[in-house]
Every structure is written in structure tokens, then in C-alpha cells.
Amino acid sequence: MKKSNFNLRHNAQSRASRAERRRAAARARISIGKPSAAPMPWNAMKDGCLYYLAAEGHAAKPAACATDSLDALNPEFLRTAGWARTPGSEPKGAVNVFIKMRRPDPEIATGAGQRFVAFDPAIYRGEAVTQTKVHQQHWEHQLNGRPFSMPFLKSGLAIWKKLGIKVMPDTTAYMMQMKSVDAETSVAIQAAIWSAYNTASSPVDIESLVFVLASFIHSDPLRKHLVSQEPYAEPYGDATQYGLKKIYAEDGGDDDQ
């Protein structure tokens, strides 16, 4: 077989394989609805704006800033952000005004100081809880938070593109420990990292953000061809057991050494 014909056949087989994986994933999907007893997404009109006006200093030329800050906003943005004029003082005139993205005040879930730990059940005599029922209840409680509004979710990629920051796909692939990544996926990954970084309610550990995305990519069956197939070696081999244990105090400080 000629090399060119072989390459054509190989490429066709690769495309067919990818298409079959997508079809299999589609067949496995279920319709998505609101989970029972789960809270509704944040409502900007009731729960506080996801964007807000902030001000700093005074402009060198007050006349240049005479336009009312709210009047200058895009009407479509005002609608989707849920903003409306309310009584009270507003930054205007000579004040330099900017828009800041902010998620609603975080609701710290009870048990946030607990972590799942690995141990050898033959010798461990500690207090880690091992019952699957407790693990299930703990995780459901942690996940019982509010999803963000669609405009807020869509803002990340749009703002990232407008910033004009360039990150080479090779850099993204290295961060994610991937064999390769296409340009569009690289942009999506960087936009996601940036969104979490820029909306964090406190100083953020960016390595944790990278770890979240990398863990997803290495767990996603549709991306197996892009990552290493090296398996995870458990600490105590097949005997390894996992339990839930309080590690941190509720204020975030170390509680157990």
C-alpha cells in the first residue's frame, strides 16, 4: 500500500474513531434538570449583582467623566446582569469608575474543613469515617451550592479574548500535563483559569485552579488520547482505604498536624 493511501486511510480511521467516541458519549448522556432539593442559580435581582460599580480617585479632567456611569453601560448588559437604578449615591462626575466582577458572598458549607484521607485499615486506629453513606451525605452537602447565572458563565471567554493575553498551546499542554492541545481548547482552558482567578472572593491559589482542570482532563474518557495512560499507584496498594477526617479548622487554619 502506498504511503499516501495509508495516511489517508489512517486519518479516516482516526476521524471515525473520534466520531464513535462522541456518539457513545451522546448516548450515555441524560437530560439535565435541576436536582431535587438543590438551590436555584443565583438571581442577580435578589441575591446581589454579579458585577458592580467601583470607583477610585478623581480624574485629571473632570469634564471628560461627566457622563453618568450607569447611562454609559450597554443596555443589553444591564438587562442580563439584572441591574436597575436604585436610590442612593452613585459614583459619577470626576470619579474614575470601573466595573468589577464578583460572585455573591460565598456560603461556606459545614464540614468544609474535612478531607478524604488514605490509610491502611490493618494498622490505622484513627478517627476517619469510612461509611459510604456518610461520604455520600458529606459530598451532597458540599455540592448543594448555587450554580452561577448564564451571563456570568459566558463572561469568562468573552473578557479573556478582549484582554488580548496570549498563551501558547504548548504552555497550556505543559500545565495540564497533556501530550498535545489544540488552540481553541487552550483558549478555553486559559479563560476558565482566568475566570476563577478574577472572581475569587479572597487571594487565590492558582495552582489549585490548574489542578482542578488538569484532573478533569485526565479523567475525561473523551480525552484519553491526549493524556498519559500511567495509572495511579495507591499508597497501600489494593489494601488502601479512604475515610473522611477533619483536617482544617473552619476558619481555614491548620487543625490537625
Buried (B, 14 or more C-beta within 10 A) or exposed (E): EEEEEEEEEEEEEEEEEEEEBEEEEEEEEEEEEEEEEBEEBBEBEEBBBBBEBEBEEEBEEEEEBEEBBBEEBEEEEBEBBBBEEEEEEBBBBBBBBEEEBBBBEEEEEEBEBBEBBEBEEEEBEEEBBBEEEEBEEBEEEEEEEBEBBEBBEEBBBEBBEEEEEEBEBEEBBEBBEBEEBEEEBBBBBBBBBBBBEBBBEEEBEEEEBBEEBBEEBBEEEEBEEBBEEEEEEEEBEEEEBBBBBBBBEEEEEEEEE
